[in-house]
Structures are given as structure tokens and as C-alpha cells.
Amino acid sequence: MKQLIAIAVLGSILMSCENKSDSKMALNYPETHKVDTVDTYFDTAVPDPYRWLEDDRSAETEAWVGAQNEVTFSFLDNIPYREALKNRLEELWNYEKLGTPFKEGAFTYFYKNDGLQNQSVLYRRVGEGSAEVFLDPNTFSEDGTTSLAGLSFSKDGSLAAYSISEGGSDWRKIIVMHAERMEILEDTLVDIKFSGISWKGQEGFYYSSYDKPEGSELSAKTDQHKVYYHRIGTPQSEDELIFGGTPEEKHRYVGASVSEDDRFLSISARNTTAGNKLYLQDLSTPGAPLIPVLDHEDSRSYIIENVGSKLYIVTNLEAPNQRIVTVDAANPEPEHWVDFIPETENVLSPSTGGGYFFAEYMVDALSKVLQYDYEGTLVREVTLPGMGSAGGFGGKKDQKEIYFSFTNYKTPGSSYKYNVETGDYEVYWKPEIDFDPNQYESHQVFYPSADGTKIPMMITYKKGLEFNGKNPTILYGYGGFNVSLTPSFSTVNAIWLEQGGVYAVPNLRGGGEYGKEWHNAGTKTSKQNVFDDFIAAAEYLIQESYTSPEYLAIRGGSNGGLLVGAVMTQRPDLMQVALPAVGVLDMLRYHTFTSGAGWSYDYGTAEDSDEMFQYLKGYSPLHNIKEGVAYPATLITTGDHDDRVVPAHSFKFAATLQEKHKGSEPVLIRIETNAGHGAGTPIHKTIEQYADIFGFTLYNMGFESLPNKAVFKDFKE
């Protein structure tokens, strides 16, 4: 039966759509059949003719995926410089990458990738001795699609628990091993999702999971998250339920954390991606209850540190840009909180290490770092290597040296060893990559959005660029979930810059660059602000002659895929190429899949009210594709194992766009098999994907050959 369906669907490639004589390559899309599914929201009927594509387990959906990939890769195979882009990506990527070290027990651990290894390898050494492999994820599966997703050591470093992801799925397995002997100790723990691993001494650890959903593991709804305690040497079936599981009060996301001194267990419980309840248990007192610190979800709060019973809490309660407060664990409620590092005009992201607090601030999306002692006294401002993004500054209390990283859009990330007492630091590792950042420049501009709000944007390009409106440009955005886009070097973007491309990243509302108020300004019935900010960014780039609509591509993934889908349907005239990746594209049904209901803080749901339904329907990319409109050349990308944003979003969007699109530009979907939302993707798959994305983009901007062939050692088209 499966073969018959595949033959029928593939055969329709030859007969469904007319050839477009004015297109760069003639395309015949697979014919996607329709069903008579109609949903009614507040007396409004909404057809969903491609609902059958939501069934990720059906042979028919599998055949459709194969048919679409057949058309897509036939197109991509004919781009004359696609292989050259792939080869150049491999050249750029092929340099040693070294992670900052961390100490566990008698060993110092660090991650290293020789260059093109699909997954980085975890090594360890004693003192200055020779390094040995501790975990090599490249051996987890033959095709490199099983990745190391998490790692946690017991307090003395003698035991380790690590989680793995298979095929990019958010579902995890946890494996426990004796770290010193590198021996697996017990049966693998299974069916774990959205979980950390937090040890209590050497006896066991806390983790989180959902009940196994009914139906498809990859798409069925999961909304009852729980915290368990696993005692080493006992079967998973005997794990103790610590929090969650009561039908009268569900929590979609819960997590547990044990303090460094093993004194306290804290539990965060939330139903959306913003705000959490906070609970505390004194593990030093047998039978101590789990008490509420915060019994509402009006803020995002967590315990970052403690000294005895004195707790240090990071919170945005009554502080949209975050602050750190102190309180005694005996009376931890907000009425007893005392400011430790007060809120400022810039967003705070703190860490601890070496007996100090490091307060990293975003100043117009650029890093500034201040060092404080445990009394709240400012020690110094850390002089960073330049303007960009700093990260790290973490470690155990007794460390005298800790590490941090620094990068920006044109500078590959380097790591530095920092002396916490003197503030001096030195380069620990600097990459040797075949890319000269001195040939490029990156600067920040501020432009007005539709309502006059000033939006910052970083623009990066090769020095000497002529502003003639003909530069191939990628405008990348996200704009949601309090996520901040700060400057960071990307090997894949380096090849774009080499080809004379412009790379522009605006900090849209909905993100976290200016705190909670900036985030809220891009949520629910204010979501259009995000799209307006992105549209205004495109208009600025065109007005200033960086590019023009014929040379502009818009790109984003996940919530950024929604951004691209909304903007390309609202303003198809504004860009030549649209690149929505793993996007949230059906805004009426997103909350019915996996943990999607937890995104309602940002989006609202179609079931909330008629007003919310009408607003969502008004911008939902799937529901705003119009008959007879010429849309930009579009390459939709997704993974068949994406259980974060299920691929049905992309499937239905592609089918509808192919049906209604009038123009001659190609509308394709590239579906990566045995891949998820992106995390843990093997390097070889990443390189292939970006060669396709950049090749598709340049080709549909009219480039018959690559703009800059000089960077290729053995160029062939």
C-alpha cells in the first residue's frame, strides 16, 4: 500500500502544475489532495484542507515528503555553484574548536572538535597530563544523528549522568556511568523531555518528564510535566515523584535544581514560556516540606546562589530588566526580599564563579560585565576585548581562574582565562580559521518602526562595499519569547559575507534586549509590532541602498519562521527570497501539538476569545496566503523528527503556497529526514543544508555564477 501511494504522489509531479516558461527552472509540484475538514471558532468556519498532513505516522504523509523532496532536490541539484558552496563551507568549518575547560573531581574536562566531526568529543585530563576521550557522541550512531544533549556530574565528580537525543528529538534518554572507571552503571532511563539533571550528593539526581502521550510521540500534546528523583542502583520504575502529576493543577514545564552545597532543592513550575512559580525545600532537614517562594507566574525568578540559609534570587518581579535580591530561606517570600544588585536601565543576566557575581548587561544588545563580591560591592568592570557578546564567567566557588568567551558578527569566538582576584585575563583559545575579520565591518544603526519606535540593527559586510542597491542581503530576525539576538560569529554566515553579501540583524520587539516591557510589546494582540519592525528594517536597508527588493532575502527559524511567513504574506513585494525554517505557521492550531500550548503567553490561542481568534487568523501565515498573488522564491526547511514545532506547520504551508502562488518563482520545501528542531544536527547535514539555502538564495537573486570566486581553491561551476 505504501509503495502504491508513493507512486501515485510522485507521478503527480509530472501532471499537476504548468511549466513556468519565465522561471529559472521549470517546476511541477506534487499534487496535494484536499480533505473536507472545517473547524469552527466563535461561529466562524475555517477550512483546513491539508489536515491529513498532520499525521506524521501515515504512509501517505511519508510519500508526500518523498515527493516534495524529489522536486526540491531536483531544483537544487541544478544550481551551478551549489557544490562549490558546499566545498567552501567544509573548508571554513574545518578548523579545531575547543570548549572552555571545567573541573569535576580530579579531572579537567573539555570539548573538542577536530574540524568536521559531526559531534564534538568530550575529553579529560588530570593536571597537565595527556588527554583521553571521555565521551565521543560520534560513536552513538552510524549517521551521527544521535547527539549528546546534556551532562551532569555528582558533587564529588565520581559519577556522571548524560542525556542523548536521537534524530534531533526533544525526547531524551539518560545514561548513568562511573566517571572514574568510565563504566555504565545501570539501565538507561527513557521517555525524558525538557529536563536538566541535578545531583543530590552521589546518591541520585532529579530530572523532569511527561507521561508518554497518546498517539504520535512526535506531535501529540504533552502538558503534564513532572519532577522525579532517581536513586542510583534502583530501576526507573521506582523513581520518586517529587512534584507535579495532580490533575487539579497542571504545569507544562517544571525543573529542579540542587544548590552547590547540597542544602536546598528549588523547583520552577510554569505553564507558559514566561513566568514561573518557585518552590524551596531544605534538604538538610529530613522530611522538610516543599514551600512556595512565589505562588504565581507573574515573574521569572530563580535561585542563583546561597551562603548557608541566605538565598540570592534573580527576578524580574517589579523589575522588568531583572535584579538580584537576598532573603533568608526561613522566610523566602517577596515581602522579605532585599535588593542585592538593583535593577538598572539595562537587562541583567548574571552568573557566579570563583566566589564572585558577574553581572552581564545588554547595552543596546552589546555586552557589559561588572564583577561584584558576595556583599554586593562592585569590584570592577571587566574590560572586554571589543564590542560584541561575552559569555561564561561561571565556575565553582573555590576556583581562582574562570573562563569567558567573546565574539561578534565578524569575529570568530575566542575563549579567555580570567583571574577573579586581579581581573587580568589571557587568551585561552583562539580559532585558526580561513577567514580574515579585518576585511569586514559591523556597525549598529537605529531605524524607526511603523509607530515610531526606534529599533537597533547590526549590519555586517565587506569593507569597501558599494551601496548601489545590488548587494545580496539576508535580513535575519526572531522577535519573541524574550530571546535576545546578540552579536555572534557564524561559520555559515562567513561564506555569505565572502560573497559580498550583507547580513543584517534587527533587535525586534518581542525579544528580551530591553527587558520585559520590550518582550510584552511583541506579544498577543501586539504581535504585529514584530512584523512591522522587520518590515521597517527591510525598508531601511532598501532606502539606504544596501540592497533592493530584487536582492533581499528574509530568514528566521521557529518563532522566526513565523516572522518570515507573516512578513512574506503581508509584503510579498518587499523581498526576492523567503527562507522560513521550522516555523510556527498555523496560528490556529499550534497549541494542540506537543508542548505548544506553553507558547500562549506570546501568542494567545484561538480558543481564548473571538478577539484573539480574529487577531491570530489575521496574521497566521497559513491562513493569509491569497489566491493569485506572486510570492517570493521560497525555500521552507524543516525536519521530519521536529517535535518542538511539528513539521505539519511547514507541510501545510508549503502545500497551500504551491496551490495558490501565481508567480514564476519556485516554492519549495526541503525536509531533512531523521532530524529535529536543530539542536544536535550533524555537521555534514548542516553544511549540506546551508549550501542549499545560500545556493537557492543567490540563484533566485539572478546570480548565474558566484559573485566572489577568489576564495575558492579549486573553483568549478
Stockholm file with secondary structure:
# STOCKHOLM 1.0

chainA/1-717         MKQLIAIAVLGSILMSCENKSDSKMALNYPETHKVDTVDTYFDTAVPDPYRWLEDDRSAETEAWVGAQNEVTFSFLDNIPYREALKNRLEELWNYEKLGTPFKEGAFTYFYKNDGLQNQSVLYRRVGEGSAEVFLDPNTFSEDGTTSLAGLSFSKDGSLAAYSISEGGSDWRKIIVMHAERMEILEDTLVDIKFSGISWKGQEGFYYSSYDKPEGSELSAKTDQHKVYYHRIGTPQSEDELIFGGTPEEKHRYVGASVSEDDRFLSISARNTTAGNKLYLQDLSTPGAPLIPVLDHEDSRSYIIENVGSKLYIVTNLEAPNQRIVTVDAANPEPEHWVDFIPETENVLSPSTGGGYFFAEYMVDALSKVLQYDYEGTLVREVTLPGMGSAGGFGGKKDQKEIYFSFTNYKTPGSSYKYNVETGDYEVYWKPEIDFDPNQYESHQVFYPSADGTKIPMMITYKKGLEFNGKNPTILYGYGGFNVSLTPSFSTVNAIWLEQGGVYAVPNLRGGGEYGKEWHNAGTKTSKQNVFDDFIAAAEYLIQESYTSPEYLAIRGGSNGGLLVGAVMTQRPDLMQVALPAVGVLDMLRYHTFTSGAGWSYDYGTAEDSDEMFQYLKGYSPLHNIKEGVAYPATLITTGDHDDRVVPAHSFKFAATLQEKHKGSEPVLIRIETNAGHGAGTPIHKTIEQYADIFGFTLYNMGFESLPNKAVFKDFKE
#=GR chainA/1-717 SS CHHHHHHHHHHGGGTSSCCCTTSSSCCCCCCCCCCCCEEEETTEEEECTTGGGGCTTCHHHHHHHHHHHHHHHHHHHTCTTHHHHHHHHHHHHCSCEECCCEEETTEEEEEEECSSCSSCEEEEESTTSCCEEEECGGGSCTTSCEEEEEEEECTTSSEEEEEEEETTCSEEEEEEEETTTTEECSCCEEEEESCCCEEETTTEEEEEEECCCSSCTTTSCCCCEEEEEEETTSCGGGCEEEECCCTTSCCSEEEEEECTTSCEEEEEEESSSSCCEEEEEETTSTTCCCEEEECSSSSCEEEEEEETTEEEEEECTTCTTCEEEEEETTSCSGGGCEEEECCCSSEEEEEEETTEEEEEEEETTEEEEEEECTTSCEEEEECCSSSSEEEEEECCTTCSEEEEEEEETTEEEEEEEEETTTCCEEEEECCCCSCCGGGEEEEEEEEECTTSCEEEEEEEEETTCCCSSCCCEEEECCCCTTCCCCCCCCHHHHHHHHTTCEEEEECCTTSSTTCHHHHHTTSGGGTHHHHHHHHHHHHHHHHTTSCCGGGEEEEEETHHHHHHHHHHHHCGGGCSEEEEESCCCCTTTGGGSTTGGGGHHHHCCTTTCHHHHHHHHHHCGGGGCCTTCCCCEEEEEEETTCCSSCTHHHHHHHHHHHHHCCSSSCEEEEEETTCCSSTTCCHHHHHHHHHHHHHHHHHHTTCSSCSCCTTCSSCCC
#=GC SS_cons         CHHHHHHHHHHGGGTSSCCCTTSSSCCCCCCCCCCCCEEEETTEEEECTTGGGGCTTCHHHHHHHHHHHHHHHHHHHTCTTHHHHHHHHHHHHCSCEECCCEEETTEEEEEEECSSCSSCEEEEESTTSCCEEEECGGGSCTTSCEEEEEEEECTTSSEEEEEEEETTCSEEEEEEEETTTTEECSCCEEEEESCCCEEETTTEEEEEEECCCSSCTTTSCCCCEEEEEEETTSCGGGCEEEECCCTTSCCSEEEEEECTTSCEEEEEEESSSSCCEEEEEETTSTTCCCEEEECSSSSCEEEEEEETTEEEEEECTTCTTCEEEEEETTSCSGGGCEEEECCCSSEEEEEEETTEEEEEEEETTEEEEEEECTTSCEEEEECCSSSSEEEEEECCTTCSEEEEEEEETTEEEEEEEEETTTCCEEEEECCCCSCCGGGEEEEEEEEECTTSCEEEEEEEEETTCCCSSCCCEEEECCCCTTCCCCCCCCHHHHHHHHTTCEEEEECCTTSSTTCHHHHHTTSGGGTHHHHHHHHHHHHHHHHTTSCCGGGEEEEEETHHHHHHHHHHHHCGGGCSEEEEESCCCCTTTGGGSTTGGGGHHHHCCTTTCHHHHHHHHHHCGGGGCCTTCCCCEEEEEEETTCCSSCTHHHHHHHHHHHHHCCSSSCEEEEEETTCCSSTTCCHHHHHHHHHHHHHHHHHHTTCSSCSCCTTCSSCCC
//
